[in-house]
Structure formats: C-alpha cells, structure tokens
Amino acid sequence: MSECKLNHSQADVKSKYESQAAFLPEEMKPLFNRFFENEHTQALLNEVFHLLKKYDLASENEKSERTNRLNLVLKNV
C-alpha cells in the first residue's frame, strides 16, 4: 500500500469500516466494535483506514494479507 499524507480521524475510520463491513470476515465485527470504543494514535488510525480502503476491490491474496494485519492490530489494542 502506498503512503498517504492525510491523517484520518476516528470518524473517517468508522465510516470506511461501515462501507467495507459487508466484505470483512464476520468474526472481525466484534473486534472493530471494541476498537471504536477507545481513542487511538494517529498512526494506528491511518493504518486501519488504509487496510480497509478498497478492501472490497482487493485480490483474494491481498484481502488475506489485510485480514491478517487487521486481526493483529485489532486484537492488540
């Protein structure tokens, strides 16, 4: 994924999540619910936003990589 110069707010991340939720594994939804209950660093918000961005258009291999990374991030916050 390319580096983005924009900082994304928690609201941006939540909006991106909501637009991609139908394409994410069902077991991730509780992890995201917990994620949105807390404040996070700007770096973490940006990372989650970009993992979600165009998730629905990613190849199966790319989706798998993004899913693994999201699981890692969400389970450790």
Buried (B, 14 or more C-beta within 10 A) or exposed (E): EEEEEEEBEBEBBBBBBEBBBEEBEEEBEEBBEEBEEEEBEEEBBBBBBBBBBBBEEBEEEEBEBBBEBBBEBBEEE
